[in-house]
Structure formats: structure tokens, C-alpha cells
Amino acid sequence: MAGDETDVNRTARAPGRATGRRARYGIPGLAHARAVVSVLVVAAVTAACGASADTSGSTATRMNAWTAATSITSLDAQLPVDVTHIHTLDSLWLYHGGSSRELATDCVVLGNDVRQANQVLPSPDQVLTDELATAYSTLIGGAEACYKAAEAGDANGATTSLSTIDAGLRGLAVASARLSALSPPAGARPRSRSSG
């Protein structure tokens, strides 16, 4: 221990440096670094607690918690709105002298919104996760192809990309139906099998 202490003191007594504990704690940025580390540790512990909470309870309980925490319903609801805008701008471009630049911009918006929704995956239900991931992947592919076609003034390419986007939207509808069944809106009553 004496050797260690001598090494520390020798380092601390280098020219221009303070000695002892002040040398170690007076390093510029050290206090900030420690604060950052403390925040990261707290965040990691909080995340771990949240993850463990997500694995407890029934599927419905976990799905409701995930849906509320991620706002997945509102994120997914925006995507058909984006697609409607894209179809409108595509028609304006092809038949009414509209701008392909505006179409390209809306294709970028769709791609960004899909990526934002994709970031909240996985869900507590593996089948739902797979369905959403497939729909998002198709939508992103269509949005990127749409952007490239619009930028190049390629009307045929834009039409093809819209078919891909529509296919992704159909996949999203299937996933959304499953999401609604697994996590019904507050106050909704499950259907009775015996009711006619």
C-alpha cells in the first residue's frame, strides 16, 4: 500500500498540479463525468425494472401497458393519412400538372413516420411484432422507392412504389386488428361468443 500511495503522491506532485485529494477531484470535467455516470446508472436500473415489469402479468395487461407507453395506436393511425396524401400528390403530378417534388417530400415523411413507429418494437406479443415489422418494412421500401421515382420524374416507378406502399398498408391493417384484439380501447367490452 505504501508503494501505491507513493505513486499517487508522486503523480499528484508533478509541476503545476495540486497535491492530495484535490488533485484527483480537481480535474476539469471530472465532476460532470461522475454526474453523467450516476444518471446512466439510475437510467439502467429504471430500465431494468421496467423490463422486468413487462414480463409479469397477463398478455392483456402487458399489451395495455405497452400500448399506453409507446402510443403505438396513434403512430400507426398516422400512416394511412400519409399514404392518402401520397396518392393525392401522385394524381396531381400525373394528371393535373402537380409537382413531383411535393410527392418526393411526402414519401420522405411517410418513411420517417414508419421508422418512428418501428422503433417501439418489439411488443409483448411475438405474432404482433412480426406482423408490424413486416408491414413497416414493406412501407419503408415503398416510401424509399417512391422518393427515388419522384426525384427522377419516373411516373411508372412512382406507380409501382405506390402498389408496394398499399401492400404495406394492408399488412398494417391486419396487425392493427390483432393489436385491437389484444389491447382493446378503455371501456370496450369483449364480444360474447353466445350473442347473436
VEXBASE-43684 format. One record per atom (N, C-alpha, C): x, y, z. Coordinates in steps of 0.05 Angstrom, whole numbers, plus 5000, padded with zeros to 4 digits. Each point is the difference from the previous one (the first is absolute). Example, Ala and Ser with C-alpha at 12.3 -4.5 7.8 and 13.67 -1.06 7.14 Angstrom:
BEGIN
ATOM_u_v_w
ATOM_5264_4886_5156;
ATOM_4982_5024_5000;
ATOM_5018_5024_5000;
ATOM_4993_5021_4986;
ATOM_5016_5024_5001;
ATOM_4985_5022_5014;
REM end
This chain:
BEGIN
ATOM_u_v_w
ATOM_5017_4976_5000;
ATOM_4983_5024_5000;
ATOM_5017_5025_5000;
ATOM_5023_4998_5014;
ATOM_5017_5023_5001;
ATOM_5010_5008_4973;
ATOM_5007_4979_4984;
ATOM_5010_5005_4973;
ATOM_4978_5014_4983;
ATOM_4975_4990_5004;
ATOM_4978_5012_4984;
ATOM_4997_5029_5008;
ATOM_5001_5006_5026;
ATOM_4996_5027_5010;
ATOM_5023_5018_4989;
ATOM_5024_4990_4999;
ATOM_5023_5015_4990;
ATOM_4995_5007_4971;
ATOM_4990_4981_4984;
ATOM_4995_5004_4972;
ATOM_4979_5022_4996;
ATOM_4979_4999_5016;
ATOM_4979_5020_4998;
ATOM_5011_5027_5007;
ATOM_5015_5002_5022;
ATOM_5011_5026_5008;
ATOM_5020_5010_4980;
ATOM_5015_4982_4988;
ATOM_5020_5008_4980;
ATOM_4986_5013_4976;
ATOM_4978_4987_4992;
ATOM_4985_5011_4977;
ATOM_4987_5026_5007;
ATOM_4989_5002_5025;
ATOM_4986_5024_5008;
ATOM_5019_5023_5003;
ATOM_5026_4995_5006;
ATOM_5019_5021_5004;
ATOM_5014_5009_4975;
ATOM_4991_4991_4977;
ATOM_5012_5009_4976;
ATOM_4997_5030_4997;
ATOM_5019_5013_4987;
ATOM_5000_5030_4998;
ATOM_4973_5010_4990;
ATOM_4990_5020_5013;
ATOM_4975_5013_4991;
ATOM_4975_4987_5009;
ATOM_5002_4978_5017;
ATOM_4976_4986_5009;
ATOM_4997_5003_5030;
ATOM_4976_5000_5010;
ATOM_4995_5000_5029;
ATOM_5006_4972_5011;
ATOM_5003_4998_5026;
ATOM_5006_4975_5012;
ATOM_4976_4988_5014;
ATOM_5003_4973_5005;
ATOM_4980_4986_5016;
ATOM_4973_4997_4986;
ATOM_4978_5000_5016;
ATOM_4973_4995_4989;
ATOM_4992_5022_4981;
ATOM_5009_5025_5004;
ATOM_4992_5021_4982;
ATOM_5010_4995_4972;
ATOM_5023_4986_4997;
ATOM_5011_4994_4974;
ATOM_4981_4981_4985;
ATOM_4989_4981_5015;
ATOM_4983_4980_4987;
ATOM_4972_5011_4994;
ATOM_4989_5017_5018;
ATOM_4973_5010_4996;
ATOM_4999_5027_4986;
ATOM_5024_5011_4995;
ATOM_5000_5026_4987;
ATOM_5004_4999_4971;
ATOM_5000_4976_4988;
ATOM_5004_4997_4971;
ATOM_4976_5012_4986;
ATOM_5004_5018_4981;
ATOM_4977_5012_4986;
ATOM_4983_4979_4987;
ATOM_4974_5002_5004;
ATOM_4981_4982_4987;
ATOM_4995_4974_5016;
ATOM_5016_4995_5021;
ATOM_4997_4975_5015;
ATOM_4973_4999_5014;
ATOM_4992_5023_5013;
ATOM_4975_5000_5014;
ATOM_4977_4996_4980;
ATOM_5002_5012_4977;
ATOM_4979_4996_4979;
ATOM_4999_4971_4991;
ATOM_5023_4988_4996;
ATOM_5001_4972_4992;
ATOM_4987_4982_5021;
ATOM_5006_5006_5025;
ATOM_4987_4984_5022;
ATOM_4970_5003_5000;
ATOM_4991_5024_4995;
ATOM_4971_5005_5000;
ATOM_4987_4985_4977;
ATOM_5014_5000_4977;
ATOM_4989_4985_4977;
ATOM_4999_4970_5006;
ATOM_5021_4990_5012;
ATOM_5000_4971_5007;
ATOM_4978_4994_5019;
ATOM_4995_5017_5020;
ATOM_4979_4996_5019;
ATOM_4973_4999_4987;
ATOM_4996_5019_4981;
ATOM_4974_5000_4985;
ATOM_4997_4975_4984;
ATOM_5021_4991_4987;
ATOM_4999_4975_4984;
ATOM_4994_4976_5017;
ATOM_5012_4999_5024;
ATOM_4994_4977_5018;
ATOM_4971_5000_5008;
ATOM_4990_5024_5007;
ATOM_4972_5001_5008;
ATOM_4981_4993_4977;
ATOM_5007_5009_4976;
ATOM_4984_4994_4976;
ATOM_5000_4970_4995;
ATOM_5024_4987_5003;
ATOM_5002_4972_4995;
ATOM_4984_4984_5020;
ATOM_5000_5008_5025;
ATOM_4985_4987_5021;
ATOM_4970_5003_4994;
ATOM_4992_5024_4993;
ATOM_4972_5005_4994;
ATOM_4991_4983_4976;
ATOM_5017_4999_4979;
ATOM_4993_4985_4977;
ATOM_4997_4970_5007;
ATOM_5018_4991_5017;
ATOM_4999_4972_5008;
ATOM_4975_4994_5015;
ATOM_4992_5018_5017;
ATOM_4974_4997_5015;
ATOM_4977_5000_4981;
ATOM_5001_5018_4980;
ATOM_4978_5000_4980;
ATOM_4999_4975_4984;
ATOM_5023_4990_4992;
ATOM_5001_4975_4985;
ATOM_4989_4977_5015;
ATOM_5007_4998_5026;
ATOM_4990_4978_5016;
ATOM_4970_5002_5005;
ATOM_4990_5026_5001;
ATOM_4971_5004_5004;
ATOM_4985_4991_4975;
ATOM_5012_5003_4976;
ATOM_4988_4993_4975;
ATOM_4996_4970_4997;
ATOM_5015_4984_5015;
ATOM_4998_4971_4997;
ATOM_4981_4988_5021;
ATOM_4988_5017_5016;
ATOM_4981_4990_5020;
ATOM_4972_5006_4992;
ATOM_4981_4984_5011;
ATOM_4972_5005_4994;
ATOM_4991_4986_4974;
ATOM_4974_5002_4995;
ATOM_4989_4987_4976;
ATOM_5008_5014_4975;
ATOM_4996_4988_4977;
ATOM_5006_5012_4975;
ATOM_4985_5026_4996;
ATOM_4974_5000_5008;
ATOM_4984_5024_4997;
ATOM_5011_5023_5017;
ATOM_5009_4993_5024;
ATOM_5011_5021_5018;
ATOM_5026_5011_4987;
ATOM_5017_4983_4991;
ATOM_5025_5009_4988;
ATOM_4995_5016_4974;
ATOM_4981_4990_4984;
ATOM_4994_5014_4975;
ATOM_4988_5028_5006;
ATOM_4982_5002_5019;
ATOM_4989_5026_5007;
ATOM_5022_5020_5010;
ATOM_5018_4989_5016;
ATOM_5022_5017_5010;
ATOM_5018_5009_4977;
ATOM_5006_4982_4982;
ATOM_5018_5006_4977;
ATOM_4986_5020_4981;
ATOM_4975_4996_4995;
ATOM_4985_5018_4982;
ATOM_4999_5028_5011;
ATOM_4995_5002_5026;
ATOM_4999_5027_5013;
ATOM_5028_5013_5000;
ATOM_5020_4984_5006;
ATOM_5027_5012_5002;
ATOM_5012_5008_4973;
ATOM_4993_4987_4979;
ATOM_5012_5005_4974;
ATOM_4983_5017_4981;
ATOM_4974_5004_5006;
ATOM_4982_5015_4982;
ATOM_4999_4987_4973;
ATOM_5003_4974_4999;
ATOM_5001_4985_4974;
ATOM_4974_5005_4984;
ATOM_4977_5002_5013;
ATOM_4975_5004_4986;
ATOM_5000_5026_4984;
ATOM_5009_5022_5012;
ATOM_5000_5025_4986;
ATOM_5022_5001_4979;
ATOM_5023_4986_5005;
ATOM_5021_4999_4981;
ATOM_4990_4985_4975;
ATOM_4987_4978_5004;
ATOM_4990_4984_4977;
ATOM_4978_5015_4985;
ATOM_4983_5015_5015;
ATOM_4978_5014_4988;
ATOM_5009_5022_4981;
ATOM_5024_5010_5004;
ATOM_5011_5021_4983;
ATOM_5008_4989_4972;
ATOM_5007_4975_4998;
ATOM_5010_4989_4975;
ATOM_4980_5000_4978;
ATOM_4975_4991_5004;
ATOM_4981_5002_4978;
ATOM_4995_5029_4991;
ATOM_5002_5019_5019;
ATOM_4997_5029_4993;
ATOM_5023_5008_4981;
ATOM_5024_4991_5006;
ATOM_5023_5006_4983;
ATOM_4996_4988_4972;
ATOM_4990_4975_4999;
ATOM_4996_4986_4975;
ATOM_4979_5015_4983;
ATOM_4979_5009_5013;
ATOM_4979_5015_4985;
ATOM_5012_5025_4987;
ATOM_5016_5014_5015;
ATOM_5013_5024_4989;
ATOM_5018_4993_4976;
ATOM_5014_4977_5002;
ATOM_5017_4992_4978;
ATOM_4984_4993_4975;
ATOM_4978_4986_5003;
ATOM_4982_4994_4977;
ATOM_4989_5026_4988;
ATOM_4993_5019_5016;
ATOM_4989_5025_4990;
ATOM_5021_5015_4984;
ATOM_5024_5002_5011;
ATOM_5022_5014_4986;
ATOM_5009_4985_4975;
ATOM_4999_4974_5000;
ATOM_5007_4984_4976;
ATOM_4980_5006_4978;
ATOM_4974_5001_5007;
ATOM_4980_5006_4980;
ATOM_5003_5028_4989;
ATOM_5006_5019_5018;
ATOM_5004_5028_4991;
ATOM_5024_5002_4981;
ATOM_5021_4985_5006;
ATOM_5024_5000_4983;
ATOM_4994_4988_4973;
ATOM_4987_4977_5000;
ATOM_4996_4985_4975;
ATOM_4979_5012_4982;
ATOM_4979_5011_5012;
ATOM_4977_5009_4984;
ATOM_4993_5029_5001;
ATOM_5012_5015_5018;
ATOM_4992_5028_5003;
ATOM_5024_5019_5002;
ATOM_5022_4991_4990;
ATOM_5024_5018_4999;
ATOM_5011_5007_5027;
ATOM_4996_4982_5020;
ATOM_5012_5005_5026;
ATOM_5030_4996_5001;
ATOM_5012_5004_5023;
ATOM_5029_4998_5002;
ATOM_5008_4973_5011;
ATOM_5019_4987_4987;
ATOM_5011_4975_5010;
ATOM_5016_5004_5025;
ATOM_5010_5025_5004;
ATOM_5015_5007_5024;
ATOM_4983_4997_5025;
ATOM_4975_5009_4998;
ATOM_4982_4998_5022;
ATOM_4995_4970_5007;
ATOM_4997_4984_4979;
ATOM_4996_4971_5005;
ATOM_5025_4989_5014;
ATOM_5024_5007_4990;
ATOM_5024_4990_5013;
ATOM_5001_5007_5029;
ATOM_4992_5025_5007;
ATOM_5001_5009_5028;
ATOM_4981_4983_5017;
ATOM_4976_4995_4990;
ATOM_4981_4984_5015;
ATOM_5009_4971_5003;
ATOM_5014_4990_4981;
ATOM_5011_4973_5002;
ATOM_5021_4998_5022;
ATOM_5016_5022_5003;
ATOM_5019_5001_5022;
ATOM_4985_5001_5027;
ATOM_4979_5016_5001;
ATOM_4984_5002_5025;
ATOM_4989_4973_5008;
ATOM_4990_4985_4980;
ATOM_4990_4973_5006;
ATOM_5022_4982_5011;
ATOM_5023_5001_4987;
ATOM_5022_4983_5009;
ATOM_5008_5007_5029;
ATOM_5001_5026_5006;
ATOM_5008_5008_5027;
ATOM_4979_4991_5021;
ATOM_4974_5003_4993;
ATOM_4979_4992_5019;
ATOM_5001_4970_5005;
ATOM_5005_4985_4979;
ATOM_5001_4970_5003;
ATOM_5024_4993_5017;
ATOM_5023_5012_4996;
ATOM_5023_4995_5017;
ATOM_4995_5006_5029;
ATOM_4986_5022_5005;
ATOM_4993_5007_5027;
ATOM_4983_4979_5013;
ATOM_4980_4990_4986;
ATOM_4983_4978_5010;
ATOM_5016_4975_5005;
ATOM_5018_4994_4981;
ATOM_5016_4976_5002;
ATOM_5018_4999_5024;
ATOM_5008_5024_5010;
ATOM_5018_5002_5023;
ATOM_4988_4989_5026;
ATOM_4974_4999_5001;
ATOM_4987_4991_5026;
ATOM_4999_4970_5001;
ATOM_5006_4986_4979;
ATOM_5000_4971_5001;
ATOM_5025_4990_5016;
ATOM_4998_4976_5012;
ATOM_4979_4980_4998;
ATOM_4977_5006_5019;
ATOM_4977_4987_4994;
ATOM_4977_5001_5017;
ATOM_5001_4975_5018;
ATOM_4983_4998_5020;
ATOM_5000_4976_5017;
ATOM_4989_4975_4986;
ATOM_4988_5004_4976;
ATOM_4990_4978_4985;
ATOM_5017_4995_4975;
ATOM_5011_4977_4997;
ATOM_5019_4995_4979;
ATOM_4987_5001_4972;
ATOM_4976_4989_4998;
ATOM_4986_5000_4975;
ATOM_4994_5029_4991;
ATOM_4991_5016_5018;
ATOM_4995_5028_4994;
ATOM_5026_5014_4991;
ATOM_5021_4995_5015;
ATOM_5026_5011_4993;
ATOM_5008_4993_4971;
ATOM_4997_4975_4993;
ATOM_5007_4991_4973;
ATOM_4983_5013_4979;
ATOM_4974_5002_5006;
ATOM_4981_5012_4980;
ATOM_5007_5030_4996;
ATOM_5005_5014_5022;
ATOM_5006_5028_4998;
ATOM_5027_5004_4986;
ATOM_5020_4984_5007;
ATOM_5026_5003_4988;
ATOM_4999_4996_4970;
ATOM_4984_4980_4991;
ATOM_4997_4994_4971;
ATOM_4987_5024_4986;
ATOM_4978_5010_5013;
ATOM_4986_5022_4988;
ATOM_5017_5025_4998;
ATOM_5015_5005_5021;
ATOM_5018_5024_5001;
ATOM_5022_4997_4979;
ATOM_5011_4977_4997;
ATOM_5021_4995_4981;
ATOM_4990_5005_4971;
ATOM_4976_4990_4995;
ATOM_4988_5004_4973;
ATOM_4995_5030_4995;
ATOM_4989_5013_5020;
ATOM_4994_5029_4997;
ATOM_5026_5016_4996;
ATOM_5020_4994_5015;
ATOM_5026_5015_4997;
ATOM_5011_4995_4972;
ATOM_4999_4975_4991;
ATOM_5010_4994_4973;
ATOM_4985_5016_4979;
ATOM_4973_5001_5003;
ATOM_4984_5015_4981;
ATOM_5005_5029_5001;
ATOM_5004_5011_5024;
ATOM_5005_5028_5003;
ATOM_5026_5008_4988;
ATOM_5021_4984_5004;
ATOM_5026_5006_4988;
ATOM_4999_4999_4969;
ATOM_4986_4980_4990;
ATOM_4997_4997_4971;
ATOM_4984_5024_4988;
ATOM_4979_5008_5015;
ATOM_4984_5023_4992;
ATOM_5017_5025_4999;
ATOM_5016_5005_5020;
ATOM_5017_5023_5000;
ATOM_5019_5001_4976;
ATOM_5013_4977_4995;
ATOM_5019_4999_4978;
ATOM_4986_5004_4973;
ATOM_4976_4988_4997;
ATOM_4986_5004_4975;
ATOM_4990_5029_4996;
ATOM_4990_5011_5021;
ATOM_4991_5028_4998;
ATOM_5023_5019_4994;
ATOM_5023_4996_5013;
ATOM_5023_5017_4995;
ATOM_5010_4997_4972;
ATOM_4997_4976_4989;
ATOM_5010_4996_4972;
ATOM_4978_5007_4979;
ATOM_4976_5006_5009;
ATOM_4979_5006_4981;
ATOM_4990_4975_4987;
ATOM_5002_4977_5013;
ATOM_4993_4974_4989;
ATOM_4971_4993_5009;
ATOM_4981_5005_4982;
ATOM_4972_4996_5007;
ATOM_4994_4970_5004;
ATOM_5011_4983_4983;
ATOM_4995_4971_5003;
ATOM_5012_4990_5026;
ATOM_5024_5009_5007;
ATOM_5012_4992_5025;
ATOM_4983_5008_5024;
ATOM_4989_5024_4998;
ATOM_4983_5010_5022;
ATOM_4975_4983_5003;
ATOM_4988_4992_4977;
ATOM_4976_4983_5001;
ATOM_5007_4973_5013;
ATOM_5022_4989_4993;
ATOM_5009_4974_5011;
ATOM_5005_5003_5030;
ATOM_5012_5022_5008;
ATOM_5006_5004_5029;
ATOM_4974_5003_5016;
ATOM_4980_5012_4988;
ATOM_4975_5004_5014;
ATOM_4986_4973_5004;
ATOM_5004_4981_4981;
ATOM_4989_4973_5004;
ATOM_5013_4987_5024;
ATOM_5026_5004_5003;
ATOM_5015_4989_5023;
ATOM_4990_5012_5026;
ATOM_4996_5027_4999;
ATOM_4991_5014_5024;
ATOM_4972_4990_5008;
ATOM_4982_4996_4980;
ATOM_4973_4990_5006;
ATOM_5001_4972_5012;
ATOM_5019_4983_4991;
ATOM_5003_4973_5011;
ATOM_5009_5002_5029;
ATOM_5018_5018_5006;
ATOM_5008_5004_5028;
ATOM_4977_5010_5017;
ATOM_4983_5017_4989;
ATOM_4977_5010_5015;
ATOM_4980_4978_5006;
ATOM_4997_4981_4981;
ATOM_4982_4977_5005;
ATOM_5012_4983_5023;
ATOM_5026_4996_4999;
ATOM_5012_4985_5022;
ATOM_4997_5014_5027;
ATOM_5002_5026_4999;
ATOM_4996_5016_5025;
ATOM_4972_4997_5011;
ATOM_4980_4998_4982;
ATOM_4972_4997_5008;
ATOM_4997_4973_5014;
ATOM_5012_4980_4991;
ATOM_4999_4973_5013;
ATOM_5012_5002_5028;
ATOM_5024_5012_5001;
ATOM_5013_5003_5026;
ATOM_4984_5017_5019;
ATOM_4988_5021_4990;
ATOM_4984_5018_5017;
ATOM_4975_4986_5011;
ATOM_4989_4982_4984;
ATOM_4977_4984_5010;
ATOM_5009_4982_5023;
ATOM_5023_4988_4998;
ATOM_5010_4984_5021;
ATOM_5006_5016_5025;
ATOM_5012_5024_4996;
ATOM_5006_5018_5022;
ATOM_4974_5007_5015;
ATOM_4979_5006_4985;
ATOM_4975_5008_5012;
ATOM_4988_4976_5016;
ATOM_5004_4976_4990;
ATOM_4989_4977_5014;
ATOM_5016_4994_5026;
ATOM_5026_5005_4999;
ATOM_5017_4994_5023;
ATOM_4999_5023_5020;
ATOM_4996_5024_4991;
ATOM_5000_5023_5018;
ATOM_4976_5018_4993;
ATOM_4976_4992_5007;
ATOM_4976_5015_4992;
ATOM_5000_5028_5013;
ATOM_4988_5019_4987;
ATOM_4998_5027_5012;
ATOM_4987_5000_5027;
ATOM_5006_5019_5016;
ATOM_4988_5002_5027;
ATOM_4970_5001_4998;
ATOM_4986_4984_5016;
ATOM_4971_5000_5000;
ATOM_4987_4981_4980;
ATOM_5017_4989_4982;
ATOM_4989_4981_4980;
ATOM_4995_4973_5013;
ATOM_4978_4988_4992;
ATOM_4993_4974_5011;
ATOM_5007_4978_4980;
ATOM_5012_4978_5008;
ATOM_5005_4979_4981;
ATOM_4974_4988_4991;
ATOM_4999_4991_4975;
ATOM_4975_4988_4989;
ATOM_4994_4974_5013;
ATOM_4974_4996_5005;
ATOM_4991_4974_5011;
ATOM_4996_4980_4977;
ATOM_5011_4977_5003;
ATOM_4998_4980_4979;
ATOM_4971_4990_4997;
ATOM_4985_5002_5021;
ATOM_4972_4989_4999;
ATOM_4980_5020_4989;
ATOM_5009_5026_4997;
ATOM_4981_5020_4990;
ATOM_4996_4997_4971;
ATOM_4976_5004_4991;
ATOM_4994_4997_4972;
ATOM_4994_5026_4988;
REM end
